[in-house]
Amino acid sequence: MANIVWLPSSHRQNRFTTVDRQEALFWARGVAGLWCRLVIYADPAEDEEIGDFVSIYRLGQSWASWGLARRNSQILLWRSDHGVDLGSFPSVAEALQAILPSAADLSSTAEFLPSVCKA
């Protein structure tokens, strides 16, 4: 289940849009909600260079495995547990989709969950 730290803010370049937030919540309410917890950090007092960001935790873990943030018109996705950038994407939905294995790997949810939780 997704948690939002919802604080009002005016849109600035490194802040999530309403669509960004909706896409993140929609993703977290789907299959991803079976194996992860998504938290959106949106604090208008935060330095603009840092801006808003999302942390994605595997269930039962206290450290985030993935993170994403808006950088101008792109969404930056990284592996928090490895310190590796995974790329820039045009939308939150596309960035979050990159976390999931390919459709060929999703023959069943039962097979999918253990591989994602171990990665």
Secondary structure by P-SEA (a helix, b strand, c coil): cccccbbbbccccccccaaaaaaaaaaaaccccccbbbbbbbbcccccccccbbbbbccccccccbbbbbcccbbbbbcccccccccccccaaaaaaaacccccccccaaaaaaaaaac
